[in-house]
């Protein structure tokens, strides 16, 4: 994957393999524009596709962590560019949090994205 530009629900996510930067803009994110690269960007693959993940907030008051992940297809079928769908997932992770709040260790805010991907 060389890169992608995806939008949806007040969010824009861009990634370029050339500079290795994931850029995300959205009014309801902690900080309206965030960039992740190098050691601050984790890229993993699975049967679901390619997941790019960065930390939005290392620790909240109750020691929860906020992560942002963008899920995109693993690649394209022999073409250079195509329309794709993806998802932006904001994870509230309470694995290390104090014993207050919801019983689940994670909550997910999932937003559908669409746009183009280059391979």
LONUMI-907741 format. One line per 2 residues: number of its first residue (from 1); for each residue y, z, x of C-alpha. Coordinates in nm, 4 decimals, decimal comma, always signed. Example, Ala and Ser with C-alpha at 12.3 -4.5 7.8 and 13.67 -1.06 7.14 Angstrom:
1) -0,4500:+0,7800:+1,2300; -0,1060:+0,7140:+1,3670
! end
This chain:
1) +0,0000:+0,0000:+0,0000; +0,3341:-0,1053:+0,1421
3) +0,5430:+0,0619:-0,1242; +0,6447:+0,1012:-0,4853
5) +0,9380:+0,1549:-0,7174; +0,8532:+0,3338:-1,0432
7) +1,0708:+0,4727:-1,3215; +1,0279:+0,6686:-1,6433
9) +1,1682:+0,9620:-1,8449; +1,4836:+1,0011:-1,6322
11) +1,2863:+0,9788:-1,3039; +1,2854:+0,7177:-1,0295
13) +1,0269:+0,7305:-0,7489; +1,0330:+0,4991:-0,4475
15) +0,8049:+0,4827:-0,1472; +0,8094:+0,2573:+0,1582
17) +0,5313:+0,2645:+0,4154; +0,7775:+0,1128:+0,6659
19) +0,9735:+0,4375:+0,6949; +0,7133:+0,6695:+0,5344
21) +0,9650:+0,8183:+0,2896; +0,9006:+0,9135:-0,0729
23) +1,2344:+0,9352:-0,2554; +1,2516:+1,0861:-0,6044
25) +1,5592:+1,1104:-0,8267; +1,5824:+1,2915:-1,1574
27) +1,8354:+1,5069:-1,3354; +1,5883:+1,7820:-1,4275
29) +1,4348:+1,8278:-1,0804; +1,5326:+2,1119:-0,8461
31) +1,7966:+1,9083:-0,6635; +1,8639:+1,5718:-0,8283
33) +1,7454:+1,3677:-0,5280; +1,4575:+1,4670:-0,3026
35) +1,3064:+1,2914:-0,0025; +0,9705:+1,3695:+0,1563
37) +0,8420:+1,2324:+0,4874; +0,6387:+1,3247:+0,7932
39) +0,4851:+1,6708:+0,7670; +0,6614:+1,7222:+0,4315
41) +0,4653:+1,4405:+0,2635; +0,0916:+1,4554:+0,2047
43) -0,0856:+1,1297:+0,1130; -0,4411:+1,1462:-0,0179
45) -0,6774:+0,9060:-0,1924; -0,9485:+0,9580:-0,4518
47) -1,1183:+0,7697:-0,7349; -0,7945:+0,8194:-0,9329
49) -0,5778:+0,6369:-0,6797; -0,3298:+0,7390:-0,4117
51) -0,1451:+1,0705:-0,4475; +0,1793:+1,1377:-0,2597
53) +0,2771:+1,5067:-0,2659; +0,5775:+1,7076:-0,1483
55) +0,6971:+2,0649:-0,1979; +0,9947:+2,1011:-0,4349
57) +1,0280:+2,4794:-0,3951; +0,8248:+2,6723:-0,1394
59) +0,8524:+2,9954:-0,3370; +1,0197:+3,1055:-0,6582
61) +1,1112:+3,4665:-0,7415; +0,7586:+3,5402:-0,8621
63) +0,6085:+3,3683:-0,5527; +0,5098:+3,0517:-0,7435
65) +0,5324:+2,7183:-0,5646; +0,6652:+2,3946:-0,7182
67) +0,5042:+2,0711:-0,5965; +0,5798:+1,7140:-0,6923
69) +0,3084:+1,4489:-0,6835; +0,3228:+1,0781:-0,7592
71) -0,0080:+0,9108:-0,8501; -0,0309:+0,5335:-0,8046
73) -0,3154:+0,2792:-0,7926; -0,5068:+0,2546:-0,4640
75) -0,4011:-0,1062:-0,4097; -0,3751:-0,4535:-0,5600
77) -0,6317:-0,7339:-0,5992; -0,5387:-0,9814:-0,3268
79) -0,1726:-1,0219:-0,4258; +0,1436:-0,9008:-0,2562
81) +0,3256:-0,7493:-0,5568; +0,2381:-0,6586:-0,9152
83) +0,3492:-0,4413:-1,2063; +0,1714:-0,1035:-1,2142
85) +0,1744:+0,2252:-1,3983; +0,1627:+0,5667:-1,2365
87) +0,2391:+0,9308:-1,3041; +0,4749:+1,1912:-1,1667
89) +0,3304:+1,5416:-1,1827; +0,5313:+1,8577:-1,1244
91) +0,2907:+2,1440:-1,0544; +0,3859:+2,5086:-1,0906
93) +0,1263:+2,6820:-0,8754; +0,0851:+3,0553:-0,9267
95) -0,2188:+3,0961:-0,6971; -0,0225:+3,3355:-0,4713
97) +0,2097:+3,4694:-0,7452; +0,2472:+3,8237:-0,8685
99) +0,0318:+3,9229:-1,1665; +0,3009:+3,8411:-1,4233
101) +0,3345:+3,5358:-1,6430; +0,0763:+3,2970:-1,7886
103) -0,2945:+3,3443:-1,7280; -0,3443:+2,9948:-1,5804
105) -0,2917:+2,9493:-1,2076; -0,1269:+2,6074:-1,2483
107) +0,0887:+2,4331:-1,5077; +0,1540:+2,0576:-1,5080
109) +0,4579:+1,8602:-1,6217; +0,3274:+1,5011:-1,6317
111) +0,5539:+1,1982:-1,6749; +0,4414:+0,8394:-1,7102
113) +0,5966:+0,5886:-1,4702; +0,5940:+0,2102:-1,4508
115) +0,7327:-0,0449:-1,2108; +0,6163:-0,2593:-0,9199
117) +0,3946:-0,2032:-0,6190; +0,3722:-0,4013:-0,2939
119) +0,0465:-0,4309:-0,1012
! end
